[in-house]
Amino acid sequence: MFDKFKQLAQLKSLQNEIAKERFVVEEGGVRVVVSGAMMVEDVSLGSDLDAVKQADLVKKCTNSALKKAQFAAAQKMAGMNLGL
């Protein structure tokens, strides 16, 4: 039973560690920053782009940053021996 509490504490610690990480993707003058908690923290737009191109790049950069965050979280979780 104590092992389960220890594992839960390790998992919570790992979640907090992951949430503090930042993932940045830049393309074509658009920059998106996503946290390890999968929250968009910042979006910077290129002033020389039209609205359609900006929207396209925001979507692309956001999806890419979220994938990077998910991959990093999965790698950290895979390295943790939870014994569940």
ChimeraX commands (.cxc) that place a marker at each C-alpha (Angstrom):
marker #1 position 0.00,0.00,0.00 radius 0.5
marker #1 position 2.84,2.38,0.83 radius 0.5
marker #1 position 4.33,1.57,-2.56 radius 0.5
marker #1 position 1.20,2.92,-4.24 radius 0.5
marker #1 position 1.42,6.17,-2.26 radius 0.5
marker #1 position 5.08,6.46,-3.17 radius 0.5
marker #1 position 4.24,5.87,-6.84 radius 0.5
marker #1 position 1.48,8.48,-6.73 radius 0.5
marker #1 position 3.89,10.98,-5.19 radius 0.5
marker #1 position 6.43,10.22,-7.93 radius 0.5
marker #1 position 3.75,10.63,-10.58 radius 0.5
marker #1 position 2.60,13.97,-9.15 radius 0.5
marker #1 position 6.20,15.17,-9.01 radius 0.5
marker #1 position 6.72,14.13,-12.61 radius 0.5
marker #1 position 3.53,15.90,-13.69 radius 0.5
marker #1 position 4.70,19.10,-12.00 radius 0.5
marker #1 position 8.10,18.79,-13.68 radius 0.5
marker #1 position 6.52,18.28,-17.09 radius 0.5
marker #1 position 4.11,21.21,-16.59 radius 0.5
marker #1 position 7.07,23.57,-16.03 radius 0.5
marker #1 position 8.62,22.76,-19.41 radius 0.5
marker #1 position 8.11,25.03,-22.40 radius 0.5
marker #1 position 7.98,24.04,-26.06 radius 0.5
marker #1 position 8.54,26.66,-28.73 radius 0.5
marker #1 position 7.83,26.36,-32.44 radius 0.5
marker #1 position 8.59,29.16,-34.91 radius 0.5
marker #1 position 7.78,29.23,-38.58 radius 0.5
marker #1 position 7.32,32.00,-41.11 radius 0.5
marker #1 position 7.31,34.77,-38.54 radius 0.5
marker #1 position 4.84,33.03,-36.21 radius 0.5
marker #1 position 5.98,31.81,-32.80 radius 0.5
marker #1 position 3.94,29.61,-30.43 radius 0.5
marker #1 position 4.92,28.62,-26.88 radius 0.5
marker #1 position 3.15,25.69,-25.21 radius 0.5
marker #1 position 3.65,24.45,-21.66 radius 0.5
marker #1 position 4.10,20.83,-20.65 radius 0.5
marker #1 position 0.57,21.10,-19.24 radius 0.5
marker #1 position -0.60,21.47,-22.87 radius 0.5
marker #1 position -1.57,25.11,-22.48 radius 0.5
marker #1 position -0.77,27.77,-25.09 radius 0.5
marker #1 position 1.27,30.40,-23.25 radius 0.5
marker #1 position 2.27,32.79,-26.01 radius 0.5
marker #1 position 1.59,33.48,-29.67 radius 0.5
marker #1 position 3.58,36.00,-31.70 radius 0.5
marker #1 position 2.47,36.87,-35.21 radius 0.5
marker #1 position 4.50,38.08,-38.14 radius 0.5
marker #1 position 3.30,41.55,-39.10 radius 0.5
marker #1 position 4.16,41.03,-42.74 radius 0.5
marker #1 position 1.75,38.11,-43.15 radius 0.5
marker #1 position -1.88,38.31,-44.25 radius 0.5
marker #1 position -4.61,37.04,-41.91 radius 0.5
marker #1 position -5.12,33.75,-43.74 radius 0.5
marker #1 position -1.41,32.89,-43.70 radius 0.5
marker #1 position -1.13,33.89,-40.01 radius 0.5
marker #1 position -4.07,31.67,-39.08 radius 0.5
marker #1 position -2.59,28.78,-41.02 radius 0.5
marker #1 position 0.81,29.15,-39.37 radius 0.5
marker #1 position -0.67,29.57,-35.88 radius 0.5
marker #1 position -2.57,26.32,-36.30 radius 0.5
marker #1 position 0.48,24.52,-37.67 radius 0.5
marker #1 position 2.85,25.84,-34.98 radius 0.5
marker #1 position 0.38,25.12,-32.17 radius 0.5
marker #1 position -0.18,21.55,-33.30 radius 0.5
marker #1 position 3.56,21.01,-33.64 radius 0.5
marker #1 position 4.29,22.46,-30.19 radius 0.5
marker #1 position 1.57,20.31,-28.60 radius 0.5
marker #1 position 3.01,17.20,-30.27 radius 0.5
marker #1 position 6.45,18.08,-28.91 radius 0.5
marker #1 position 4.99,18.50,-25.41 radius 0.5
marker #1 position 3.09,15.20,-25.63 radius 0.5
marker #1 position 6.15,13.35,-26.88 radius 0.5
marker #1 position 8.33,14.75,-24.09 radius 0.5
marker #1 position 5.73,13.81,-21.47 radius 0.5
marker #1 position 5.40,10.30,-22.90 radius 0.5
marker #1 position 9.17,9.82,-22.82 radius 0.5
marker #1 position 9.36,10.91,-19.19 radius 0.5
marker #1 position 6.45,8.69,-18.22 radius 0.5
marker #1 position 7.98,5.72,-20.05 radius 0.5
marker #1 position 11.17,6.20,-18.07 radius 0.5
marker #1 position 9.30,6.06,-14.78 radius 0.5
marker #1 position 8.81,2.62,-13.25 radius 0.5
marker #1 position 5.34,2.81,-11.71 radius 0.5
marker #1 position 4.72,-0.91,-11.49 radius 0.5
marker #1 position 1.01,-0.37,-12.11 radius 0.5
marker link #1:1,2 radius 0.2
marker link #1:2,3 radius 0.2
marker link #1:3,4 radius 0.2
marker link #1:4,5 radius 0.2
marker link #1:5,6 radius 0.2
marker link #1:6,7 radius 0.2
marker link #1:7,8 radius 0.2
marker link #1:8,9 radius 0.2
marker link #1:9,10 radius 0.2
marker link #1:10,11 radius 0.2
marker link #1:11,12 radius 0.2
marker link #1:12,13 radius 0.2
marker link #1:13,14 radius 0.2
marker link #1:14,15 radius 0.2
marker link #1:15,16 radius 0.2
marker link #1:16,17 radius 0.2
marker link #1:17,18 radius 0.2
marker link #1:18,19 radius 0.2
marker link #1:19,20 radius 0.2
marker link #1:20,21 radius 0.2
marker link #1:21,22 radius 0.2
marker link #1:22,23 radius 0.2
marker link #1:23,24 radius 0.2
marker link #1:24,25 radius 0.2
marker link #1:25,26 radius 0.2
marker link #1:26,27 radius 0.2
marker link #1:27,28 radius 0.2
marker link #1:28,29 radius 0.2
marker link #1:29,30 radius 0.2
marker link #1:30,31 radius 0.2
marker link #1:31,32 radius 0.2
marker link #1:32,33 radius 0.2
marker link #1:33,34 radius 0.2
marker link #1:34,35 radius 0.2
marker link #1:35,36 radius 0.2
marker link #1:36,37 radius 0.2
marker link #1:37,38 radius 0.2
marker link #1:38,39 radius 0.2
marker link #1:39,40 radius 0.2
marker link #1:40,41 radius 0.2
marker link #1:41,42 radius 0.2
marker link #1:42,43 radius 0.2
marker link #1:43,44 radius 0.2
marker link #1:44,45 radius 0.2
marker link #1:45,46 radius 0.2
marker link #1:46,47 radius 0.2
marker link #1:47,48 radius 0.2
marker link #1:48,49 radius 0.2
marker link #1:49,50 radius 0.2
marker link #1:50,51 radius 0.2
marker link #1:51,52 radius 0.2
marker link #1:52,53 radius 0.2
marker link #1:53,54 radius 0.2
marker link #1:54,55 radius 0.2
marker link #1:55,56 radius 0.2
marker link #1:56,57 radius 0.2
marker link #1:57,58 radius 0.2
marker link #1:58,59 radius 0.2
marker link #1:59,60 radius 0.2
marker link #1:60,61 radius 0.2
marker link #1:61,62 radius 0.2
marker link #1:62,63 radius 0.2
marker link #1:63,64 radius 0.2
marker link #1:64,65 radius 0.2
marker link #1:65,66 radius 0.2
marker link #1:66,67 radius 0.2
marker link #1:67,68 radius 0.2
marker link #1:68,69 radius 0.2
marker link #1:69,70 radius 0.2
marker link #1:70,71 radius 0.2
marker link #1:71,72 radius 0.2
marker link #1:72,73 radius 0.2
marker link #1:73,74 radius 0.2
marker link #1:74,75 radius 0.2
marker link #1:75,76 radius 0.2
marker link #1:76,77 radius 0.2
marker link #1:77,78 radius 0.2
marker link #1:78,79 radius 0.2
marker link #1:79,80 radius 0.2
marker link #1:80,81 radius 0.2
marker link #1:81,82 radius 0.2
marker link #1:82,83 radius 0.2
marker link #1:83,84 radius 0.2
view
